[in-house]
Amino acid sequence: MSRGRTLWEISMAMLRTGILGYGGGPSTIPLFRYEAVERYRWVDNEEFGQILAVANTLPGPIATKMAAYLGYEQAGLMGAVTAVVVHILPTSLAMVVLFGALGLLRHSPVVKGVIEAVDPVVAVMLGVMAYEFLSKTWKGLGKWVGTAFAAVAFLLLVVFQLNPGVVVLVFLAYGLVHYRWADALRRRSAGQPDTGAAGADAARGDAGRQTSATHQQTSITHQP
Amino acid sequence: MWWGFFISNVLGYGGGPSSIPLMQNEIVQHYHWMTNSQFANMLALANALPGPIATKIAAFTGYGVGGWLGLVVATAATVLPSAMAVVLLLRLLNRYRQSRPVKGMTALVQPVIAVLMVVLTWQIGRDSVSGVGWIQSMCIAAVAWWAMERRKVHPALVIVAAFIYGGLILPHLPRLA
């Protein structure tokens, strides 16, 4: 596909996500997913999840991070710049131009109705994405282990109110050694000499301790 | 100005909305570009418009303080650092995509994202119920789900339909529970 065509596609996708996303960056995520995964097929669902996760570990606005990377992956630096500019320009200009009409806008029942009627739609889109990520979790880690990890994530995020970026980092850190560790556990239960576990223990560090404890538990319950 | 917007966004975890208090701190307390009530007014307008919040605040404040150049500087400071970081980090990860550690990271991050999505759904759902009430929320949500998931209508069209319904019909309905 020609470069001009690619840039055009990026522009159209980012224009739509930019002017239709209500309620700030995070509620725009399902729109990004639709454009990138379903409409233009730039990435598959799994890669989209990975991009979203990495974007979440970094600070700053989420929507522009997604726009920058999706644009970059398709058309390099030019793509990234195009994506971000098209995504934010219309509403940035609207802020400046519309400020005079502010009083009118704020108290107009029409504007109020418009904003409120979009909330349920956004909730549905987010809910569908939540379900998709859950089923991906089950597919990747198995139903029990996956659910256990989701429960730990819920505990950290909702009950302990930890910063999402920190939680993602903890899970990523543990993910580095997850397979190695799982293999070592399987070997040990098969009665073979255990060489990998000590190294994995050291590499795991503080970050993964809580989550790996859960994992050990669930893995053990799996074994006959 | 670069510094003010750089700081408030680099320290804001979890997307634009979580940077709002930090931006308010820089704009009102630190640099005195606006009073608190001006900031509140701006925020109300920013919320009434679509698109990311942080960049709208940056654009508006930047324009007010330094004209078009101010707009560009403030927006760039908001967007550039995190955008460049995400591109660099993902390039690095993609190089090792097939390695087991990176595969493990990919697998382990899914449950966290799933929970974050559940939390976001809950928050928006709550906003929705306190805005238009239970009955309206459920009806709109049901129609939206049917259109997007069953009929595969483009989400943009569903949102536009919700705009129209909210603007033309909702104000004339009596408020239900």
Chai-1 contact restraints between the chains, C-beta under 6 A:
chainA,res_idxA,chainB,res_idxB,connection_type,confidence,min_distance_angstrom,max_distance_angstrom,comment,restraint_id
A,R16,B,A156,contact,1.0,0.0,6.0,A-B,restraint_1
A,G18,B,G51,contact,1.0,0.0,6.0,A-B,restraint_2
A,I19,B,P50,contact,1.0,0.0,6.0,A-B,restraint_3
A,L20,B,P50,contact,1.0,0.0,6.0,A-B,restraint_4
A,L20,B,A156,contact,1.0,0.0,6.0,A-B,restraint_5
A,L20,B,I159,contact,1.0,0.0,6.0,A-B,restraint_6
A,G21,B,P50,contact,1.0,0.0,6.0,A-B,restraint_7
A,Y22,B,P50,contact,1.0,0.0,6.0,A-B,restraint_8
A,G24,B,G16,contact,1.0,0.0,6.0,A-B,restraint_9
A,G24,B,P17,contact,1.0,0.0,6.0,A-B,restraint_10
A,G24,B,I53,contact,1.0,0.0,6.0,A-B,restraint_11
A,G25,B,G15,contact,1.0,0.0,6.0,A-B,restraint_12
A,G25,B,G16,contact,1.0,0.0,6.0,A-B,restraint_13
A,G25,B,P52,contact,1.0,0.0,6.0,A-B,restraint_14
A,P26,B,G15,contact,1.0,0.0,6.0,A-B,restraint_15
A,P26,B,L120,contact,1.0,0.0,6.0,A-B,restraint_16
A,L31,B,P155,contact,1.0,0.0,6.0,A-B,restraint_17
A,Y34,B,P155,contact,1.0,0.0,6.0,A-B,restraint_18
A,G49,B,I113,contact,1.0,0.0,6.0,A-B,restraint_19
A,Q50,B,T106,contact,1.0,0.0,6.0,A-B,restraint_20
A,L52,B,I113,contact,1.0,0.0,6.0,A-B,restraint_21
A,A53,B,V109,contact,1.0,0.0,6.0,A-B,restraint_22
A,A53,B,I113,contact,1.0,0.0,6.0,A-B,restraint_23
A,V54,B,L89,contact,1.0,0.0,6.0,A-B,restraint_24
A,V54,B,L90,contact,1.0,0.0,6.0,A-B,restraint_25
A,A55,B,V86,contact,1.0,0.0,6.0,A-B,restraint_26
A,L58,B,S82,contact,1.0,0.0,6.0,A-B,restraint_27
A,L58,B,A85,contact,1.0,0.0,6.0,A-B,restraint_28
A,L58,B,V86,contact,1.0,0.0,6.0,A-B,restraint_29
A,P59,B,V10,contact,1.0,0.0,6.0,A-B,restraint_30
A,P59,B,G12,contact,1.0,0.0,6.0,A-B,restraint_31
A,P59,B,Y13,contact,1.0,0.0,6.0,A-B,restraint_32
A,G60,B,N9,contact,1.0,0.0,6.0,A-B,restraint_33
A,G60,B,S82,contact,1.0,0.0,6.0,A-B,restraint_34
A,P61,B,G15,contact,1.0,0.0,6.0,A-B,restraint_35
A,P61,B,G16,contact,1.0,0.0,6.0,A-B,restraint_36
A,P61,B,P52,contact,1.0,0.0,6.0,A-B,restraint_37
A,P61,B,A54,contact,1.0,0.0,6.0,A-B,restraint_38
A,I62,B,G15,contact,1.0,0.0,6.0,A-B,restraint_39
A,A63,B,P52,contact,1.0,0.0,6.0,A-B,restraint_40
A,T64,B,V79,contact,1.0,0.0,6.0,A-B,restraint_41
A,T64,B,A83,contact,1.0,0.0,6.0,A-B,restraint_42
A,K65,B,S82,contact,1.0,0.0,6.0,A-B,restraint_43
A,K65,B,A83,contact,1.0,0.0,6.0,A-B,restraint_44
A,K65,B,V86,contact,1.0,0.0,6.0,A-B,restraint_45
A,A68,B,A83,contact,1.0,0.0,6.0,A-B,restraint_46
A,A68,B,V87,contact,1.0,0.0,6.0,A-B,restraint_47
A,Y69,B,V86,contact,1.0,0.0,6.0,A-B,restraint_48
A,Y69,B,V87,contact,1.0,0.0,6.0,A-B,restraint_49
A,Y69,B,L90,contact,1.0,0.0,6.0,A-B,restraint_50
A,Y72,B,V87,contact,1.0,0.0,6.0,A-B,restraint_51
A,V84,B,V79,contact,1.0,0.0,6.0,A-B,restraint_52
A,I88,B,T55,contact,1.0,0.0,6.0,A-B,restraint_53
A,T91,B,L49,contact,1.0,0.0,6.0,A-B,restraint_54
A,T91,B,G51,contact,1.0,0.0,6.0,A-B,restraint_55
A,T91,B,K56,contact,1.0,0.0,6.0,A-B,restraint_56
A,S92,B,T55,contact,1.0,0.0,6.0,A-B,restraint_57
A,S92,B,A59,contact,1.0,0.0,6.0,A-B,restraint_58
A,A94,B,L49,contact,1.0,0.0,6.0,A-B,restraint_59
A,M95,B,K56,contact,1.0,0.0,6.0,A-B,restraint_60
A,M95,B,A59,contact,1.0,0.0,6.0,A-B,restraint_61
A,M95,B,F60,contact,1.0,0.0,6.0,A-B,restraint_62
A,V96,B,Y63,contact,1.0,0.0,6.0,A-B,restraint_63
A,L102,B,L45,contact,1.0,0.0,6.0,A-B,restraint_64
A,L105,B,A48,contact,1.0,0.0,6.0,A-B,restraint_65
A,R106,B,A44,contact,1.0,0.0,6.0,A-B,restraint_66
A,P109,B,P171,contact,1.0,0.0,6.0,A-B,restraint_67
A,V110,B,G167,contact,1.0,0.0,6.0,A-B,restraint_68
A,V111,B,A48,contact,1.0,0.0,6.0,A-B,restraint_69
A,G113,B,G166,contact,1.0,0.0,6.0,A-B,restraint_70
A,G113,B,G167,contact,1.0,0.0,6.0,A-B,restraint_71
A,G113,B,L170,contact,1.0,0.0,6.0,A-B,restraint_72
A,G113,B,P171,contact,1.0,0.0,6.0,A-B,restraint_73
A,V114,B,F163,contact,1.0,0.0,6.0,A-B,restraint_74
A,V114,B,G166,contact,1.0,0.0,6.0,A-B,restraint_75
A,V114,B,G167,contact,1.0,0.0,6.0,A-B,restraint_76
A,E116,B,G131,contact,1.0,0.0,6.0,A-B,restraint_77
A,E116,B,V132,contact,1.0,0.0,6.0,A-B,restraint_78
A,E116,B,G166,contact,1.0,0.0,6.0,A-B,restraint_79
A,A117,B,A162,contact,1.0,0.0,6.0,A-B,restraint_80
A,A117,B,Y165,contact,1.0,0.0,6.0,A-B,restraint_81
A,A117,B,G166,contact,1.0,0.0,6.0,A-B,restraint_82
A,A117,B,L170,contact,1.0,0.0,6.0,A-B,restraint_83
A,V118,B,A162,contact,1.0,0.0,6.0,A-B,restraint_84
A,D119,B,I124,contact,1.0,0.0,6.0,A-B,restraint_85
A,D119,B,D127,contact,1.0,0.0,6.0,A-B,restraint_86
A,D119,B,S128,contact,1.0,0.0,6.0,A-B,restraint_87
A,D119,B,G131,contact,1.0,0.0,6.0,A-B,restraint_88
A,P120,B,S128,contact,1.0,0.0,6.0,A-B,restraint_89
A,P120,B,S137,contact,1.0,0.0,6.0,A-B,restraint_90
A,P120,B,I140,contact,1.0,0.0,6.0,A-B,restraint_91
A,P120,B,A141,contact,1.0,0.0,6.0,A-B,restraint_92
A,V121,B,A144,contact,1.0,0.0,6.0,A-B,restraint_93
A,V121,B,V158,contact,1.0,0.0,6.0,A-B,restraint_94
A,V121,B,I159,contact,1.0,0.0,6.0,A-B,restraint_95
A,V121,B,A162,contact,1.0,0.0,6.0,A-B,restraint_96
A,V122,B,I124,contact,1.0,0.0,6.0,A-B,restraint_97
A,A123,B,T121,contact,1.0,0.0,6.0,A-B,restraint_98
A,A123,B,I124,contact,1.0,0.0,6.0,A-B,restraint_99
A,A123,B,G125,contact,1.0,0.0,6.0,A-B,restraint_100
A,A123,B,S128,contact,1.0,0.0,6.0,A-B,restraint_101
A,V124,B,A141,contact,1.0,0.0,6.0,A-B,restraint_102
A,V124,B,A144,contact,1.0,0.0,6.0,A-B,restraint_103
A,V124,B,W145,contact,1.0,0.0,6.0,A-B,restraint_104
A,L126,B,M117,contact,1.0,0.0,6.0,A-B,restraint_105
A,L126,B,L120,contact,1.0,0.0,6.0,A-B,restraint_106
A,L126,B,T121,contact,1.0,0.0,6.0,A-B,restraint_107
A,G127,B,T121,contact,1.0,0.0,6.0,A-B,restraint_108
A,M129,B,M117,contact,1.0,0.0,6.0,A-B,restraint_109
A,A130,B,A114,contact,1.0,0.0,6.0,A-B,restraint_110
A,A130,B,M117,contact,1.0,0.0,6.0,A-B,restraint_111
A,A130,B,V118,contact,1.0,0.0,6.0,A-B,restraint_112
A,A130,B,T121,contact,1.0,0.0,6.0,A-B,restraint_113
A,F133,B,Q110,contact,1.0,0.0,6.0,A-B,restraint_114
A,F133,B,I113,contact,1.0,0.0,6.0,A-B,restraint_115
A,F133,B,A114,contact,1.0,0.0,6.0,A-B,restraint_116
A,F133,B,M117,contact,1.0,0.0,6.0,A-B,restraint_117
A,L134,B,A114,contact,1.0,0.0,6.0,A-B,restraint_118
A,K136,B,Q110,contact,1.0,0.0,6.0,A-B,restraint_119
A,T137,B,Q110,contact,1.0,0.0,6.0,A-B,restraint_120
A,T137,B,P111,contact,1.0,0.0,6.0,A-B,restraint_121
A,T137,B,A114,contact,1.0,0.0,6.0,A-B,restraint_122
A,G140,B,A107,contact,1.0,0.0,6.0,A-B,restraint_123
A,G140,B,Q110,contact,1.0,0.0,6.0,A-B,restraint_124
A,L141,B,A107,contact,1.0,0.0,6.0,A-B,restraint_125
A,F149,B,P111,contact,1.0,0.0,6.0,A-B,restraint_126
A,A150,B,P111,contact,1.0,0.0,6.0,A-B,restraint_127
A,A150,B,A114,contact,1.0,0.0,6.0,A-B,restraint_128
A,A150,B,V115,contact,1.0,0.0,6.0,A-B,restraint_129
A,A153,B,P111,contact,1.0,0.0,6.0,A-B,restraint_130
A,A153,B,V112,contact,1.0,0.0,6.0,A-B,restraint_131
A,A153,B,V115,contact,1.0,0.0,6.0,A-B,restraint_132
A,F154,B,V115,contact,1.0,0.0,6.0,A-B,restraint_133
A,L157,B,V115,contact,1.0,0.0,6.0,A-B,restraint_134
A,N163,B,Y13,contact,1.0,0.0,6.0,A-B,restraint_135
A,P164,B,G14,contact,1.0,0.0,6.0,A-B,restraint_136
A,P164,B,L116,contact,1.0,0.0,6.0,A-B,restraint_137
A,G165,B,Y13,contact,1.0,0.0,6.0,A-B,restraint_138
A,V167,B,V112,contact,1.0,0.0,6.0,A-B,restraint_139
A,V168,B,V112,contact,1.0,0.0,6.0,A-B,restraint_140
A,F171,B,L108,contact,1.0,0.0,6.0,A-B,restraint_141
A,F171,B,V109,contact,1.0,0.0,6.0,A-B,restraint_142
A,F171,B,V112,contact,1.0,0.0,6.0,A-B,restraint_143
A,L172,B,M105,contact,1.0,0.0,6.0,A-B,restraint_144
A,L172,B,V109,contact,1.0,0.0,6.0,A-B,restraint_145
A,Y174,B,L108,contact,1.0,0.0,6.0,A-B,restraint_146
A,G175,B,G104,contact,1.0,0.0,6.0,A-B,restraint_147
A,G175,B,M105,contact,1.0,0.0,6.0,A-B,restraint_148
A,G175,B,L108,contact,1.0,0.0,6.0,A-B,restraint_149
A,L176,B,P101,contact,1.0,0.0,6.0,A-B,restraint_150
A,L176,B,G104,contact,1.0,0.0,6.0,A-B,restraint_151
A,L176,B,M105,contact,1.0,0.0,6.0,A-B,restraint_152
A,H178,B,G104,contact,1.0,0.0,6.0,A-B,restraint_153
A,H178,B,L108,contact,1.0,0.0,6.0,A-B,restraint_154
A,Y179,B,R100,contact,1.0,0.0,6.0,A-B,restraint_155
A,Y179,B,G104,contact,1.0,0.0,6.0,A-B,restraint_156
